[in-house]
Amino acid sequence: MCVGILFTLYGCTPTPLSPPRGAHLPGDGYNVAIILVDTLRPDHLGCYGYGRARTPAIDSLASEGVLFENAYTASTFTGEAVASLFTGRPPAMNSTGLGWTARPTPQESNLPKLLESAGYKTGIFSSSFVMRFRGFYDSFQEAELLPGVEITTELEERVTDAALDFAKRHRDEATFQYLHYYAPHAPYNPPATALEPFGPNREILDPTEEQHPLDLVSQGMLPEDARLTELKKHYDGEIAFIDQTIQRYLDGLRELELLSKTIVVLLSDHGEEFMEHGGTDHAWNLYEETLRIPLIIWAPELFKTQRIPDPVSISDVMPTLLRLIQQPHASFENPVSGQYLVAAGETTWNYVPRQGPIYASLFPESRAQLHAVLFDNYKYITGPRWLDADECKQYWLLQGAIANRAKESDFLPLDPWAPADQEVLFDLKADPAELTNIIERQPVFATQGRALMKDYEAASTPYRKKASPTTMTDPFGKAFVKSGLQSLSEDA
């Protein structure tokens, strides 16, 4: 029997995912399963062209589904990104807050609550500590939230076990499952069997120890450093392990005779930096390496297999799923919110290009605080707190203290529309690595970017709580970090 990655290593042929064709066009008889792989870069998957990938399960979904080549998250911080996935709105339009307080409240129209009202049994299965915050887990009828920040192979396997148990118990009902795998989030610690195909050099990085990229940067790792090459192998090993886990989940649905009537969405909340702009990890900027995500929708009876080059947003997933299962909902054709990506054809659903720009924000109190808008192959970024690589190291040392104070205090997050201290403009077609700021050389597009950002600010106004006077300046800004680092030095 061939399971997961084994078929690539031993020459077996994987079980095809495709169900028989010829079913009805509407998706109202379908289950929905969203599989979110935390911190997954698309360019580390075989279906996105990565030659070293060991991702046959995800690649098989892509080969039979709709793959979006240029999908973008709404934030490079998990809470904000998943809230946007569930609400169809970018972070500044989240009325519960930004950063550590961002979450979809059960009282509002979010995806699991809407599906529950439509008769679906809903369940969340997660190894991410962020999903343990109120607003995420309690938007679902059932929740399996595995403990701890230290993620092990066993915990990720238990996510799959819990999801399959839920599917079995409710196999005669419509279900919505949300699986959130924490790996390949740092620190990287893949099983030896998943790491070995990448040829790790044990003299450079010990595979038996968890490796956190920010720790290595603090130890002086540079872009040309051999440790960075090894670190990417560990990251790829975690992706390979999660791919095996996804294969086991899909095989389990097939054995329950549920896969053929399930719409499967595979995506991530954000990517990961590997010193493209001097840093590592994520939630420090809105560059392509962390803003772009994989997005695959698999439902062969409902779609023709295709690759979509147009830019789309994670905020588009919610309205698109609601349309597929034909659940009435208010229009999402506001150019700032998520949009429908499908329309009914004669025999299949057809892709419909989204209109207008794509927005993203990043506002964790313990990191950078920025907005971005993508339009006409350009990206405009602005915001009240920019951090260079050295400042990221400083904030990293105080991350826990800042995050705890932000979650426990009465402070509202920094006003998202506070005066910006910097702005950049990139031509993504000519400069995909975002190395040259053309804000001065392209005044027409710079003006357009500023105007679109004003549209975003105006659209977010009805959702924003009024900031108290104490938060008009940044309570966790660079002055706070400077004093905190001084305290750490004195305590050492």
C-alpha positions in Angstrom: 0.0 0.0 0.0 1.4 3.4 -0.9 0.8 6.3 1.5 1.8 9.9 1.2 5.4 10.5 0.1 6.2 6.8 -0.2 5.1 6.5 -3.8 7.8 9.0 -4.9 10.5 7.2 -3.0 9.6 3.6 -4.0 8.1 4.0 -7.4 4.5 3.3 -6.5 1.6 5.1 -8.2 -0.6 7.3 -6.0 -4.3 6.7 -5.9 -6.0 9.3 -8.2 -7.9 12.0 -6.4 -10.5 12.5 -9.1 -14.0 11.2 -8.5 -16.1 10.2 -11.5 -17.3 13.1 -13.5 -20.9 13.9 -14.5 -22.3 15.2 -11.2 -24.6 18.2 -11.0 -23.1 21.7 -11.3 -24.3 23.2 -8.0 -22.0 22.7 -5.0 -24.8 22.7 -2.4 -24.4 19.0 -1.8 -20.7 19.3 -1.1 -18.8 19.3 2.1 -16.0 22.0 2.5 -12.5 21.3 3.9 -10.0 24.1 4.2 -6.4 22.9 4.8 -4.2 25.7 5.9 -0.5 25.0 6.2 1.1 27.7 8.3 4.1 29.6 6.9 4.1 27.8 3.5 5.8 29.5 0.6 4.4 28.6 -2.8 7.8 28.5 -4.4 8.7 25.6 -2.2 6.1 23.3 -3.7 6.5 21.2 -6.8 3.3 22.5 -8.4 4.7 26.0 -8.2 7.9 25.0 -9.9 10.3 24.0 -7.0 12.6 21.3 -8.3 13.6 20.1 -4.8 10.1 19.7 -3.5 8.7 16.5 -2.0 5.1 17.5 -2.1 3.2 14.8 -4.1 -0.1 15.2 -2.3 -0.3 18.9 -2.8 0.9 18.6 -6.3 -1.8 16.0 -7.0 -4.5 18.4 -5.8 -3.1 21.1 -8.1 -2.9 18.8 -11.1 -6.7 18.2 -10.8 -7.8 21.5 -9.4 -7.5 25.2 -9.9 -4.1 26.6 -8.9 -3.7 30.4 -8.4 -0.2 31.3 -9.4 -0.3 34.7 -7.7 -2.4 34.5 -4.5 -1.8 36.9 -1.7 -2.5 36.8 2.0 -4.1 39.8 3.7 -1.4 39.9 6.4 1.9 38.2 7.2 0.7 37.7 10.8 -1.4 34.6 11.4 -4.2 36.0 13.4 -4.9 38.8 11.0 -4.6 36.5 7.9 -7.0 33.8 9.2 -9.5 36.5 10.4 -9.5 37.8 6.8 -9.9 34.2 5.5 -13.1 33.8 7.7 -14.5 37.3 7.1 -13.6 38.2 3.6 -12.2 41.5 4.7 -8.7 42.8 4.9 -7.3 43.5 8.4 -8.1 47.2 8.8 -11.8 46.3 8.3 -11.8 43.9 11.2 -13.9 45.5 13.9 -12.4 43.3 16.7 -8.9 44.7 16.4 -5.5 44.4 14.8 -2.4 42.4 15.6 -2.8 40.3 18.7 -6.4 41.2 19.1 -7.4 40.4 15.5 -10.0 37.6 15.3 -13.4 36.8 13.7 -16.0 37.2 16.5 -18.8 34.6 16.5 -21.3 37.4 16.6 -20.4 38.6 13.2 -20.9 37.1 9.8 -17.9 34.8 9.4 -17.5 31.7 7.3 -18.0 28.9 9.9 -21.0 30.8 11.4 -22.6 31.2 8.0 -22.1 27.6 7.2 -23.5 26.5 10.5 -26.6 28.6 9.8 -26.9 26.8 6.5 -27.0 23.4 8.2 -23.4 22.5 8.2 -21.6 20.8 11.1 -18.5 22.8 11.6 -15.2 21.7 13.2 -11.7 23.3 13.7 -8.6 21.1 14.2 -5.4 23.0 14.9 -1.9 22.7 16.3 -1.5 26.5 16.2 -1.6 28.4 19.5 -3.2 31.4 17.7 -6.4 29.3 17.0 -6.8 29.0 20.8 -7.8 32.6 21.0 -11.5 33.4 21.4 -13.1 34.2 18.1 -11.3 31.5 16.2 -12.2 28.3 17.9 -15.6 29.4 19.3 -16.8 30.3 15.8 -17.1 26.5 15.3 -19.4 23.9 16.8 -16.5 21.5 17.6 -12.9 22.2 18.2 -9.8 20.1 18.7 -7.0 22.5 19.8 -3.8 20.8 20.5 -1.6 22.3 23.2 1.6 24.2 23.2 3.9 26.3 21.0 6.3 23.3 20.8 4.9 21.4 17.8 5.9 17.8 17.3 5.1 15.2 14.6 2.7 13.6 17.0 0.6 16.8 17.4 0.3 17.3 13.6 -0.8 13.7 13.2 -3.4 14.2 15.9 -4.9 17.1 13.9 -5.5 14.7 11.1 -6.9 12.0 13.4 -9.3 14.5 15.0 -10.5 15.8 11.6 -11.1 12.3 10.2 -13.0 11.3 13.4 -15.2 14.3 12.9 -15.8 13.4 9.3 -16.7 9.8 10.3 -19.1 10.9 13.0 -20.9 13.3 10.7 -20.5 11.4 7.4 -24.3 11.6 6.7 -24.4 15.4 7.3 -22.9 18.4 5.4 -19.7 19.4 7.1 -17.1 22.2 7.1 -13.7 21.3 8.4 -10.9 23.7 9.0 -7.5 22.0 9.5 -4.6 24.3 10.6 -1.2 22.7 10.6 1.5 24.7 12.4 4.4 23.2 10.6 6.5 24.4 8.7 6.4 27.3 11.1 9.7 28.0 12.9 11.4 26.5 14.8 12.0 23.8 12.2 12.3 20.3 13.5 11.2 17.8 10.7 11.2 14.1 11.3 14.5 12.4 10.1 12.7 10.5 7.4 11.3 13.7 5.9 14.6 15.6 6.1 16.9 12.9 4.8 16.0 13.2 1.1 17.3 16.8 1.2 20.8 15.7 2.2 21.3 17.6 5.4 24.8 18.5 6.5 24.9 17.6 10.2 28.2 19.4 10.8 26.5 22.7 9.9 23.1 22.3 11.6 22.2 19.5 14.0 19.0 17.9 12.7 18.1 16.7 16.2 17.8 20.3 17.5 15.0 22.7 16.7 16.3 25.5 14.4 14.8 29.0 14.6 15.9 31.4 11.9 15.8 34.4 14.1 18.2 32.8 16.6 20.6 32.1 13.8 20.4 35.7 12.6 21.1 36.8 16.1 24.2 34.6 16.0 25.4 36.4 12.9 24.0 34.3 10.0 24.4 36.1 6.7 22.7 35.6 3.3 25.7 33.7 1.9 26.0 31.6 5.1 26.0 27.8 4.7 23.7 27.7 7.7 21.0 29.4 5.6 21.3 26.7 3.0 20.8 24.1 5.7 18.0 26.0 7.3 16.0 25.8 4.0 16.5 22.0 3.9 14.9 21.8 7.4 12.1 24.0 6.2 11.6 21.8 3.1 11.7 18.7 5.4 8.8 20.1 7.4 6.8 20.8 4.3 7.5 17.2 3.1 6.2 15.8 6.4 3.0 17.9 6.3 2.5 16.8 2.7 2.5 13.2 3.9 0.0 14.1 6.6 -2.3 15.8 4.0 -2.2 12.6 1.9 -3.3 10.6 4.9 -6.2 13.0 5.5 -7.3 12.8 1.8 -7.0 9.0 1.9 -9.1 8.9 5.0 -11.8 11.0 3.4 -11.7 8.6 0.4 -12.1 5.6 2.6 -15.1 7.2 4.2 -16.5 7.8 0.6 -16.5 11.5 1.3 -13.7 12.9 -0.8 -15.7 12.9 -4.1 -18.3 15.3 -2.5 -15.8 17.6 -0.7 -14.5 20.9 -2.0 -10.9 21.0 -0.8 -9.1 24.4 -0.4 -5.3 24.2 0.2 -3.6 27.5 1.2 -1.3 29.2 3.7 -1.6 32.2 5.9 1.7 33.7 4.8 5.1 32.8 3.6 8.6 32.9 5.1 11.7 35.1 4.7 15.1 33.7 4.0 17.1 36.9 4.1 15.8 38.2 0.8 15.6 41.6 2.4 18.1 40.9 5.3 15.7 39.2 7.7 14.1 35.8 8.4 10.8 34.5 9.8 7.6 36.5 8.9 5.4 39.3 10.1 8.2 41.8 9.7 7.3 43.2 6.3 4.9 42.9 3.3 7.4 41.8 0.7 6.6 39.0 -1.8 8.4 36.3 0.1 5.9 36.5 2.9 2.9 38.0 1.2 2.5 35.5 -1.6 0.8 32.2 -0.6 -0.3 29.0 -2.4 -4.0 28.7 -3.2 -5.5 25.6 -4.7 -9.2 24.8 -5.0 -9.9 21.1 -5.7 -13.4 19.9 -6.8 -13.0 18.2 -10.2 -16.7 17.8 -10.7 -17.2 21.5 -10.4 -14.1 23.0 -12.1 -11.9 22.4 -15.2 -8.3 22.0 -14.2 -6.5 25.2 -14.8 -3.7 27.6 -13.6 -4.8 31.2 -13.0 -2.0 33.8 -13.4 -4.2 36.8 -12.1 -3.6 38.2 -8.6 -6.2 37.1 -6.1 -6.5 37.5 -2.3 -7.1 35.2 0.7 -10.1 37.4 1.3 -11.7 36.1 -1.9 -11.9 32.5 -0.5 -14.9 33.1 1.7 -17.3 34.7 -0.9 -16.1 32.2 -3.5 -17.0 29.2 -1.3 -20.3 30.7 -0.4 -21.1 31.0 -4.0 -20.0 27.5 -4.8 -22.3 25.9 -2.2 -25.0 28.4 -3.3 -25.5 30.0 0.1 -27.1 33.5 -0.2 -25.0 36.3 1.2 -24.5 40.0 0.7 -22.5 41.0 -2.3 -18.7 41.0 -2.0 -18.2 43.2 -5.0 -16.8 46.0 -2.9 -13.3 46.6 -4.4 -11.8 46.6 -0.9 -13.4 43.4 0.4 -13.0 39.9 -1.0 -14.7 39.1 -4.3 -16.3 36.1 -6.0 -13.8 34.3 -8.2 -16.4 32.0 -9.9 -19.6 32.2 -11.9 -21.8 29.3 -13.0 -21.3 27.9 -16.5 -23.2 25.3 -18.4 -21.4 22.3 -17.1 -18.8 23.6 -14.7 -18.1 26.7 -12.6 -16.0 29.3 -14.5 -13.2 31.5 -13.1 -14.1 35.2 -13.0 -11.2 37.6 -12.6 -11.4 39.9 -9.6 -11.7 43.6 -10.1 -9.6 46.3 -8.5 -6.7 46.2 -6.1 -5.6 43.8 -3.4 -5.0 45.1 0.1 -3.0 43.8 3.0 -2.0 45.1 6.4 0.4 44.1 9.2 -0.2 45.4 12.7 1.1 43.1 15.5 2.1 45.3 18.4 5.3 43.4 18.7 6.5 43.8 15.1 6.2 46.1 12.1 3.0 48.0 11.3 2.3 48.5 7.6 -0.2 48.6 4.8 0.2 47.4 1.1 -1.9 47.7 -2.0 -1.2 45.8 -5.2 -2.5 47.2 -8.5 -1.4 47.0 -12.2 1.8 45.0 -11.4 2.8 47.6 -8.8 3.0 47.4 -5.0 2.7 50.4 -2.8 3.7 50.0 0.9 3.3 52.5 3.6 2.8 52.6 7.4 3.6 54.1 10.8 6.3 51.6 11.8 9.0 50.3 9.5 11.8 48.1 10.9 15.1 47.4 9.3 16.9 44.1 9.8 18.7 45.3 13.0 15.5 46.7 14.5 13.8 43.4 13.8 16.4 41.7 15.9 15.7 44.1 18.8 11.9 43.6 18.6 12.5 39.9 18.5 14.3 40.0 21.8 11.3 41.7 23.4 8.5 40.0 21.4 7.1 38.0 24.4 7.0 41.0 26.7 5.3 43.3 24.1 2.8 40.6 23.0 1.8 39.8 26.6 1.4 43.5 27.5 -0.6 44.1 24.3 -3.0 41.2 25.1 -3.4 42.0 28.8 -3.5 45.8 28.8 -6.3 48.3 28.0 -4.4 49.7 25.0 -6.0 49.6 21.7 -3.6 48.7 18.9 -1.7 51.6 17.3 -4.0 53.7 15.1 -3.7 52.0 11.7 -3.9 55.3 9.9 -1.3 57.1 12.0 1.1 59.2 9.9 3.4 57.0 7.9 7.2 57.3 8.3 8.1 55.8 5.0 6.6 54.7 1.6 7.9 52.6 -1.2 6.7 51.6 -4.7 7.8 48.5 -6.6 7.3 47.4 -10.2 6.7 43.7 -9.6 6.9 42.9 -13.3 10.3 44.5 -13.8 11.6 44.0 -10.3 9.9 40.9 -8.8 12.6 40.8 -6.0 11.5 44.3 -4.8 15.0 45.7 -4.7 14.4 49.1 -6.2 12.1 51.7 -4.7 10.7 53.8 -7.6 8.5 56.1 -5.6 10.3 59.2 -6.9 10.7 58.0 -10.4 7.1 57.0 -11.0 5.0 59.9 -9.5 1.8 58.9 -11.4 1.8 55.4 -9.9 2.9 56.7 -6.6 -0.1 59.0 -6.6 -2.4 56.1 -7.6 -1.0 54.0 -4.7 -1.7 56.8 -2.2 -5.2 57.3 -3.6 -6.0 53.5 -3.3 -4.7 53.6 0.3 -7.1 56.4 1.0 -9.9 54.2 -0.4 -8.9 51.5 2.0 -8.8 53.9 4.9 -12.3 55.2 4.0 -13.7 51.7 3.7 -12.3 50.7 7.1 -13.7 53.6 9.0 -17.1 52.0 9.8 -15.2 49.0 11.3 -12.7 50.8 13.4 -13.0 51.5 17.1 -12.0 55.1 18.0 -8.6 55.1 19.4 -8.2 56.6 22.9 -5.9 59.5 23.3 -3.2 57.3 24.9 -2.8 55.3 21.8 -2.4 58.2 19.3 1.3 57.5 19.7 2.8 54.0 19.6 2.9 52.5 23.1 5.2 49.7 21.9 7.4 51.6 19.5 11.1 52.1 19.2 11.4 54.1 22.5 9.7 51.3 24.4 12.1 48.7 22.7 15.1 50.8 23.6 14.2 51.0 27.2 13.3 47.3 27.2 16.7 46.3 25.8 18.4 48.4 28.4 16.5 46.6 31.1 17.5 43.2 29.6 21.2 44.4 29.6 21.0 45.5 33.2 19.4 42.2 34.2 22.1 40.1 32.4 
